[in-house]
Amino acid sequence: MEARTPLRSVRDAGRTVTGLYLAREGHWAWRFGVGMVLALGVPLAIGIAAGRPASGVAAGIGSYLLNLLVPQGDLRNRVRQIGLQWLACSAATALGVLVSGSLPLTVLAIALIAPVATPGMAPVIPLVFAVQGLAGAGGGTYALLFASGGLWTSLLLFIPLIVGRPDSTPPTPHEPRRGPEGRGRARHWAGVRASVTSRTPEFRHKVRLAVCFTLAFIAVGQLHIPHGTWVLAGVFGCLRPTWGQTTSRMAKRVIGNVLGSSFAAALLILAPAPSAPALAAVTVACAGTARILRGYNYGLWPIFAAPAMLLLFSLDARSTWIDAAERVSNNMAGAALAALATLFLWPHREQTLVPGRLENLLMAQARYLDRVASLAAGPPPAERAHTRDAVEAAEQHLETSKNRLATQPRPPRQLIAALDAVRDASARLRAPLTAHPPHATPPLPYTPDALHHLAQHLRDTGATLDSLAAPRPAPPELQPPGTSTDITNAAHDLMRHATRAATLAIKPAPRDHLAPDARAPTGIRRPTQPR
């Protein structure tokens, strides 16, 4: 094998980072840029015309943050989303003004609000802005101006030209209005309870974000770091539930902020004392361009969003290129803190979930085989989609685990390969059963007794995966009679690969010590001839 030189390692790392940064995420959105120009431009123009640019900046911050919301659904859902976003950000701003004089109350407020998620910008950002304050506006005035700017943007978000037409989904005439909402709330709280009890990556992310954001806020305040808010912005913008998501966001945000801050510094050097209208025009143009690019590639968003925010605050207090350098440095420090928090602050061990998900898959396959067998034994055809859906859901959960494992700093490649083998075997087991329903023209490639037999083997194997207890002795029948070779081989491979994957997940091996053709623990042998 060719030796890996340091230069080649650096080149490969550079290609990886560049690939992450340039990865496309969506589409252009010109109408969002138009909405941002109107949302930010009107408050700034009014403030400058009235001779109070600080008031325009305060209202412009509310307009800017509210404009990041993209309402979805029908008109009723959009009203709820926009209203919730405006109320949450305005309330967080008012709370920030109230607690800004007390460090303990501020820390408590940030710790409680940091995990709160809304359809758009998280309320903790306007809370921190309010705590930091604006030089040209008092606390109460700032809160009122922020709310008025947010209200202006909220009205713009109802214009179809800016956000598109709402969906037309009228409720069923005979269906009570509160029924779907009640079911939706029940599903929401059921999901919250499941997230807490199973400690999913999303739940861990909320706890990690609250702790990391709060500690960063305390450190910034105690060290009196200039423009320390940008450290918090780096933490909030980069910290994600998994390592792969965090590193991808870091690459996009850090590179974009370096380019954007360099652009802002060049503007401030070339035009050290621009007029307020010219500065506002450049700010609005940068913000509108950033909003267009945000959905296409998040890495392009900071190139224009960073100078937009820097120039926006320059309307209240003149900034220099040193301010741009300090802010980008703080943002990079926040990104580094996010990476460290992902690695060491209650990290999510996805491998611990793999055995349980493998067990769920085998049990779901067993129920599916039993369902097919029961339908094949009776004359009337019936629907068995619900059991097939359960198998597909179990396969999807396992695929999610595999994708998360692949983005870890040191991905377990043997385990990932074993999970790929499990997925392929599971699909092969379902294929002949789906292609030959019980009411199809005989002869079928299975008999009810043979499917029940395989289902029991799947259950026996699945019961050993989560704890890796000793497998049960092999049954006397080595080959179930009445089952095609394809079905038996697929079941054999599914159990064999699932057992190997569970073993690797609980105790990863440095070498692939399990032979590829290791015998399945249930004692089922590959048939040599089709029956």
N, C-alpha and C positions, 0 to 999 in steps of 0.2 A: 504494500500500500504506500502511496506517495506521502512523504512527510508533509505535515501542515506547517508552513512557515508563518512567522508573525505577520508578514505583509499580506499573505493570503487571508489570514484570519481577519485582519482589519478590513480588507476588501470585501470579504463575505459579510461581515457585520454591517459595513456601509450599505451594501446592497439590500440587506434585510431591512434596515431602518428606512432606506429610500422607498422600498416597496410598501412598507407600512404607511409611510407618509402620503404616498401618491395613490393609495388604494381608494377607488371611487366608492361612494356610499349611497348615492341617490341621483337626483336630477337637479338641473337648474330651476330656480324659482324667481322669475323676474317680478312677478306680482308682489312677492314678499319684500323685494327691494323697494318697490314703489310705496308699499305700506310703511316701511321704515323711514323713508324720506319724509313722508307726511307726518308720521308719529313724532319724529325727532325735530324735523325742521320747523314746524309750527310753534312749539314752545320756545325754541331758541330765538326765532324771529320776533315773537311777542316780547320776550325778555330784553332783547337788544333794543327794540324800538321803544320800550318803556324806560330805557336807561338802567335796567337792573338785570345784567346778564346772569348773576348768581341765581336769581329766581328762575330764569329760563333753564339753567343747568339742573336745578332741583327737579323741575317738572320734566325735563328731558330724560333724567335718569329713570323716572317712573315709566315714561313712554317707551324708552329703550328696552327695559327689562320685560314689560308686558308684551312687547312686540315679538318676543321670542316664542310666544305661544302659537301653536297651529291648531285651531279648533277643528274637531272631527265630528262626523255624524249628522243627524238631522238638526233642525233649528233648536229644538228643545235641549238636546245634548250640548249644543254649542253655547246656548245661554248659560247652562249650568257650568260648563268649563270656564268660560270667560269670567262669569261672576265669581266663581271660586278662586280663580287666579288673582283677580283684582282685590278681592277681600283678603286673601291670604297675604299678599305682598303689602297691602296698605296696613293691615293689622301688624305685620312683622315690623314695618317701619315705625309705626306708632310705639310698639313695644321697645324697639331699639332706642328711641328718643327717651322713653321713660327710664330705662335701666342704664343709660350711658354714663351716669355719674357714679355708678357702683360696680366695681369689678366682680364681686361675688354674684350679684344679680345678673350681670351681663353674661358671665360664664354659665350660670344656670339656664338662662334663656337660650343661649347658643346650643348647649348640650341637649335641650329638649326639642328645639326646632330643626337642628341639623338633619335628623333622619326623616323629617316630614317631606313627602314628595307631592307635587302638584302637577297638573298637565304641562306647565311651562317652567319658567325659572323657579328654582327652589326658594322658599321664603327666607332661608338663612342668609342669602346674599343681600337683599334689601335690609335685613336686620343689621348686618355688619356695616353697611353703608351708613345707616342711621346712627349707629354707635360712634363711627368715626366722625360723622358730622360734616358739614360744608361751611367753609370759612365765611361765605357771604350770606348765609341764611341761618336764622335761629332754629332750635330744635322743633318747636311747634309749627313754625312756618314751613320748614322743610317737609314735615310729615304731610301738611295740607297740600303743598305743591306737588309732592310725589303722588299723592292720591289723585289729584286733578290731572296730572300727566298720564297716569295709568288709566283713568276714566276716558280720556281722549283717545288713547290707543284702543281701549275696549270697544268704543263705538266704531272705530275703523275696522275692527275684526269682524264686524257684521256685514261689511261690504263684499258682495260676491266677487267683484273685480280683483280684490286683494287676496282673499282666502278661498275663492271658489264657491260654488253654489252648495248649499246644504243638501244632504240626502233627503229624499222624499220617501219616508217609511211611516205612513200613518198607522196608528194602532188598529188592531182588529176590532170591529164594532162590538162583538160579544165578549171581548176580553177586558176585564177590569184594568183600569189604568195603573193601579198600585201593584198588581200582580207581578209584572216583569221587574219593576223596581225592587219589590220586596225580595224576589228571587236573586236579583243582582246583588243586593246588600248581603243576603245570606251567603252567596258564593264568595263575596269579597271577604267577609269575616271568617268564613271557613278557610279561605286561602291564607289569611293572616295567621290563624291558629296553626295551620299546618306548617307555615314558614317558621314560626317560633319553635314549635315542638321538634321539627326535624332539623332546625338550624341550617337552613339552606344558604347558599352563597349570597342571596339577596338580603336575608336577615343579618348575616354576619357583616355584610357591607354597610347596612344602616348603623349597626353598633360601632363598627370600625370608623365610619365617617364621623359619627358624633364624638368619639374619643379623640381621633386625630385632629379634627377641626378645632375642638375646644382647646386641646393642648397647644396647637399652633397659635391660636388667638392669644392664649396666656403668654407664650414665649415672645410673640411679636410685641405685645404691650409692655412686658417687663424689660425687654432689650431696647425698646424705643427705636425699632427699625423704621427708617424712612419708607413711606409707601408700603407699609407692612400688609395692607389689604391684599396686595398682589400675591403674597405668600399663600393667603387663604384661598384666593382664586385658583392658584396652581393646585392646591390640595383638592379643592372641590371639583375642578375641571378634569383632573387626571385619575383620581381614586375611583376604581370600579370593582365589581364583585370578584373578578378573577384576575390572575396575573396576566393572562393574554390580553384581556380588555384594557387593563391598566397600561401595559407597555405600548399597545397600539395608540391609546389616547395620549400618552406621554410623547411619543414620536411626533404626532400631529400637532400637539399644543406647543411643545418646546420649539420645534423648528419654525412653526408659524409665528410664534411670539418673537423669536430672534429676528426673523425677516421683517415683521411688522414694526417692531420697536426701532430697528435700523432705519426703516423708512420714515418713521416719526422723528427720529433724531436728525436725519438729513433735512427734513422740512424745517425743524426748529433752528438748525444751524444756518440754513439758507435764508430763512425769514424769521429772525429772532423776535421781531415785534410786529406781527401782522395785525391788521385792523380786526375788530370783533366780527363784522359781517363776513370778511374773507375767511377767518378762522372757523366760523360756524358753517360756512359753505363747504369747506374741505372736510369738516367733521361729518356733516350729513352725507356727503358723497362717499366717504369711507364706510360709514355705517350701512348705507344702502347697498354698497358693493359686497360688504361682508355678509349681509343678510341673504343676498342672492346665492352666495357660495356655500352657506352653512349646510344646506341639505345635500349638496353635491359632494363635498369633501370637507370634513371638519378641519383638516389641516390647512385649507386655504382660508378658512374663516378668521383665524387670528392675524393673518397678514394685514387685514384691513380693520378688524375689530380692535386690535391693540392700539393703533394710532387714533382710531375714533375715540376711544375712552381717554387716551392721553390728551388729545386736543380738546375734548369736551371739558375736562377739568381745567384746561388752560384758560378757558373763558372766565373762570372764577379766580384762579391764581396762576400767573404765568409760569410755564414750565420750560425747562431747557433740555438739552440732550443728556445731561447728567440724570435728570428725572427719568428719561426713557431707559437709560442703562440700569438704573436702580430697579425700576419696575420689572424689566425682563429678567434681571438676576433674581429678584424675589420670586417671580413666577417659576423659574427653573428650580429654585430651592423648594417651593411647594410641590412641584412634580417629583422631586427626589424624595420628599417626605411621604408622598402617596405611594411610591414604589416600596419604600421601607415598611410602611404600614401594611401593604398587601402581603409582604413576605413574612413579617414577624408579629403583627398584631392580630391575634386570633385567626391564623390562616385557615382556609377551608381545605380539608383533606378529602378530596373527591374520591380517592381510592376506598375510603371506608364505606361509601355508599354502593360501590360496585357489587359486592356479594348479594346484598339485599335486592338490588335491581335485577341481578341474574336470577335469583330465586323467583321474583315476580314474573319474569319472562317465562320461565319453565312452568310455573303454575298456570299462567294464562294459556300457554300452549296446551297443557293437559286439559283444561276446561274446554278449549276449542275442540280437541280431539274427541272428548266425551260428548260434546254437543253434536258433532258430525255423526258420531256413532249412534246416538239416540235417534237422530233423524233418519239415518239409513235403516234402522231397525223397524221404523214405523212407516205405514203407507203414505200419510199426508205430508207433502213438502212444507217446510216451515223456514222462517228466517233465522239465520244464525249470525247476522252481522254484528250483534252486540258482543259476541265472544271474539270475533275477528278484530273488532275495534279495540278490545282490551289487549290483544296481542300486539297490535300496531302501536298502541300507546306505550306498552312496556318496551318495545323496540326503540321508540323515540326517546324514552327516558335514558335508556342505555347509550343511545347515540349522543345525547347531551353530555353524559358523563365522559364519553370518549373524547368529544371535542374539548371539554374543559381540561382533561388530562393532557391533551396535545399542546395546550398553551402554557403549561407549567414551565418554570425555569429549566427543569430537567425532566422532560416527559418520559414516562415509563413505556418505552417502545414495545417491549414484549407484551405488556398488558394491552396496549392499544391494538397490536396485531391480533391478540387473542379475542378482543371484543369485535374486531372486524370479522373474524371467523365465526363467532357466535351469531352475528347479524346475518351473515350469508346462510348459515345452516338453518336459522329460524325462517328465513324467506323460502328456502328450499322445502322445508317441511310444510309450509302453508300452500305452496304452489299447486301440488296435485289435488289437495283437498278443495281448494277454491275452484279449480278447473273442472272438477267432477262433483257437482252437487248430488245429494242423495236421490233426487228424482231424475237424474240423467239416465241415458240409455245404458243398460248393463252391457258388459260386466264392469263393475267399479274396481278401482285399483286397491280396494281395501274391503274388509268386513268389519261389522260392529265390534266383534270380540277382539279382533286384532288392534283396533284403535283404542279400545278400553285398556288393553294390555300395555300399549305404548304410553298411554296417559298415566298409568300407574307408575311406570318406570320414570317418567318425567317428574312426577310428584316425589318419588323416593329420592331422586337426585337433587331436586330443588330444596328438599328439607335439609340436606347436608351442607348447602353452600354458605349460608350466612354464618354458621358456626364452624364449618369444616369438620363436623363430627365424622366418625368412621362410617363409611358407606355400608349399606346393608349387604348381606351376602347375595351373590348372584342367584336369581331364580332358576328353577330347573329348565325353563324354556329359553334356549339361547336365541332362537329366531321365531318371532310371533308368526303363526301360520295365517295365511290369508292377507298379507300385506305386501305391497310391491317393494321392490328393491329400493327405489328412490325414496319412499317414505321412511323405510327403516334406516337407510343410510343417513338421511337427514336428521332423524331423531338421535341416532348414535353420535353423529358429529356435534349436534347441539349440546348433548350432555357432556361429551368429552371436552369440548372447548369451553363450556361454561365452568366446569370443574377446574380446568387449568387457569382460566381467568380469575376465578375466585381465589385460588391459591396465590397467584401473583399479586392480587390486590391486597391480601392480608399480610403476606410476607414476600415482598419483591425479591426475586433472585438475581444475582449479578450475571448468571449465565443461564442459558436456556437448557436447564437440566432435565426438563420433562420432554420425553421423546414425542415427536409429532404424532406418532401413531399409538400413543398411550391408550390403554384399554379403558373404556368407559366404566365408571364405578358401579353401574347397574348390572353389568355382566352381559349386556346385549352385544352380540357379535355381528360384524358385517356379513351379510349373506353373500355367498359366492354365485348363486344363481337366482334369477327372479322366480317368484312363485305365482 
